Amino acid sequence: MNEDVNILGGGISGLACAIILRKNGHDVNVYEKRSSIGARFNGDWQGLENWSEKIDVLEQIRSYAIDTSSFDYTSLSKLDIHYSNKIRTLQQKNACYFLKRGNCEECLDTNLCEQAQKLGVNIHFNSSPDESTPIHVNATGPKNKQILAKGIKFTTKHEDVYKMGFGSEFAKGFYSYLVIRDGHGTISTVFHHEDAQHSNKYLQNTVDYFSKYLDKGDLETGHKFGGYGAFEIKDSFYDENGAMLIGEAAGFQDYLWGFGMRYAFQSGYFAARSIMYGESYSDLIKDNLLQKMRHSKRNRSIFETMGPLAYPLAYYALSSTKKPLKLLNLIYR
Ligand SMILES: Cc1cc2nc3c(=O)[nH]c(=O)nc-3n(C[C@H](O)[C@H](O)[C@H](O)COP(=O)(O)OP(=O)(O)OC[C@H]3O[C@@H](n4cnc5c(N)ncnc54)[C@H](O)[C@@H]3O)c2cc1C
């Protein structure tokens, strides 16, 4: 008989790992310190990127035996990029999938939690295991704050809108965005932790710029949110107690743009494989994720080295190609 597998943290990575293990016959406990799943998020839209690998990301998740048919997502096929009052529309089928994050009914986190519970994963809320419980997988999310986000989530009657803004005035070194789908909107700016003191200015400039695409009074319905993310290429993928580190607890995140959800699913899957088949977790990460991480770090260094030139270059490169996804895929190789 297998011993129970104990996972600390009930975010995407922990739940993905738990679902895969449970489907493989393991008894699994997830210890979540908060009172609900997804409490770190606020029902804001997040993009599951579909460019860093050739395989479609939803197909990849399904290949791990996670059910995506009940995910409430929208596929992004048209994105307006704004730079210096110029706008270009990128068209590319399934460039990314937008999902809501948080503890709302239609949120990804809730969906994964339901999948796990239906299979019989024991999720212990408001709970930390006692000291005698061995932890096999550490999925506790980011510890360091390299990338910050600040935004407003709101409701609206406005039609769907997908917009990304480049420019130091609203997101130095990164980007800002406005996403409206089915009456739910998110407006946000993403920036480096070193620029935290400018966060209010970035958000205000983003709101001022994108407000022409909102209906009057939309933001009055809103809730402000903030968050942070970690990027780190670690020497070891185990914590001090020997548990496998997955998701952002391991620093797994795309460093160019700050996308961590795909890494969370992937690393959850590799940890499960290590438990199911005795494969080395370190080798799985080295063989499958490390190169992509290094390339995202290289891409960020190039972006930062170019300084003010980076935005026009990224804007024109992305908007002049007929295949933006292919271009993005190239830079991760
Ligand atoms: C505002 C914002 C916007 C983002 N937008 C995007 C995006 O558009 N696309 C994208 O791909 N990524 C995005 N990200 C990053 C993405 O959300 C994360 O990379 C992803 O959620 C990481 O999943 P995880 O499972 O590693 O960690 P988390 O989702 O953070 O889950 C960790 C869980 O562990 C729990 N926990 C922590 N410590 C303990 C403990 N000691 N004991 C028990 N439980 C514990 C926490 O409560 C939490 O539930 C964004 C992040 C933020 C903050």
The ligand as a MOL file (V3000), in Angstrom:
LIG
                    3D

  0  0  0     0  0            999 V3000
M  V30 BEGIN CTAB
M  V30 COUNTS 53 58 0 0 0
M  V30 BEGIN ATOM
M  V30 1 C -2.1490 39.8110 -9.9330 0
M  V30 2 C -1.5110 38.6330 -10.6190 0
M  V30 3 C -1.7570 38.4250 -11.9710 0
M  V30 4 C -1.1940 37.3060 -12.6100 0
M  V30 5 N -1.4560 37.1120 -13.9270 0
M  V30 6 C -1.0100 35.9970 -14.5460 0
M  V30 7 C -1.3410 35.7210 -15.8980 0
M  V30 8 O -2.0410 36.4890 -16.5550 0
M  V30 9 N -0.8740 34.5560 -16.4450 0
M  V30 10 C -0.1080 33.6630 -15.7420 0
M  V30 11 O 0.2620 32.6030 -16.2810 0
M  V30 12 N 0.2400 33.9060 -14.4490 0
M  V30 13 C -0.1930 35.0420 -13.8570 0
M  V30 14 N 0.1330 35.2810 -12.5440 0
M  V30 15 C 0.9670 34.2840 -11.8520 0
M  V30 16 C 0.1380 33.0610 -11.4610 0
M  V30 17 O -1.0350 33.4670 -10.8070 0
M  V30 18 C 0.9640 32.1680 -10.5290 0
M  V30 19 O 2.1790 31.8600 -11.1810 0
M  V30 20 C 0.2840 30.8590 -10.1320 0
M  V30 21 O -0.9190 31.0870 -9.4430 0
M  V30 22 C 1.2300 30.0460 -9.2560 0
M  V30 23 O 0.5560 28.9150 -8.7760 0
M  V30 24 P 1.0880 28.1870 -7.4770 0
M  V30 25 O 0.2600 26.9710 -7.3290 0
M  V30 26 O 2.5450 28.0330 -7.5570 0
M  V30 27 O 0.8560 29.2140 -6.2860 0
M  V30 28 P -0.4580 29.9060 -5.7100 0
M  V30 29 O -1.5090 30.0020 -6.7510 0
M  V30 30 O 0.0230 31.1540 -5.0530 0
M  V30 31 O -0.9440 28.9050 -4.5740 0
M  V30 32 C -0.2180 28.7250 -3.3980 0
M  V30 33 C -1.1940 28.3060 -2.3090 0
M  V30 34 O -0.4600 27.8780 -1.1640 0
M  V30 35 C -1.0830 28.3880 -0.0030 0
M  V30 36 N -0.0560 28.4490 1.0440 0
M  V30 37 C 0.9950 29.3010 1.1540 0
M  V30 38 N 1.7450 28.9880 2.2270 0
M  V30 39 C 1.1660 27.9150 2.8140 0
M  V30 40 C 1.4780 27.1260 3.9710 0
M  V30 41 N 2.5520 27.3870 4.7090 0
M  V30 42 N 0.6580 26.0940 4.2800 0
M  V30 43 C -0.4330 25.7980 3.5290 0
M  V30 44 N -0.7900 26.5240 2.4250 0
M  V30 45 C 0.0120 27.5540 2.0680 0
M  V30 46 C -1.6130 29.7570 -0.4450 0
M  V30 47 O -2.6570 30.1960 0.4020 0
M  V30 48 C -2.0980 29.4390 -1.8610 0
M  V30 49 O -3.4360 28.9970 -1.8840 0
M  V30 50 C -0.3670 36.4020 -11.8910 0
M  V30 51 C -0.1110 36.6360 -10.5280 0
M  V30 52 C -0.6640 37.7370 -9.9150 0
M  V30 53 C -0.3650 37.9690 -8.4540 0
M  V30 END ATOM
M  V30 BEGIN BOND
M  V30 1 1 1 2
M  V30 2 1 2 3
M  V30 3 2 2 52
M  V30 4 2 3 4
M  V30 5 1 4 5
M  V30 6 1 4 50
M  V30 7 2 5 6
M  V30 8 1 6 7
M  V30 9 1 6 13
M  V30 10 2 7 8
M  V30 11 1 7 9
M  V30 12 1 9 10
M  V30 13 2 10 11
M  V30 14 1 10 12
M  V30 15 2 12 13
M  V30 16 1 13 14
M  V30 17 1 14 15
M  V30 18 1 14 50
M  V30 19 1 15 16
M  V30 20 1 16 17
M  V30 21 1 16 18
M  V30 22 1 18 19
M  V30 23 1 18 20
M  V30 24 1 20 21
M  V30 25 1 20 22
M  V30 26 1 22 23
M  V30 27 1 23 24
M  V30 28 2 24 25
M  V30 29 1 24 26
M  V30 30 1 24 27
M  V30 31 1 27 28
M  V30 32 2 28 29
M  V30 33 1 28 30
M  V30 34 1 28 31
M  V30 35 1 31 32
M  V30 36 1 32 33
M  V30 37 1 33 34
M  V30 38 1 33 48
M  V30 39 1 34 35
M  V30 40 1 35 36
M  V30 41 1 35 46
M  V30 42 1 36 37
M  V30 43 1 36 45
M  V30 44 2 37 38
M  V30 45 1 38 39
M  V30 46 1 39 40
M  V30 47 2 39 45
M  V30 48 1 40 41
M  V30 49 2 40 42
M  V30 50 1 42 43
M  V30 51 2 43 44
M  V30 52 1 44 45
M  V30 53 1 46 47
M  V30 54 1 46 48
M  V30 55 1 48 49
M  V30 56 2 50 51
M  V30 57 1 51 52
M  V30 58 1 52 53
M  V30 END BOND
M  V30 END CTAB
M  END
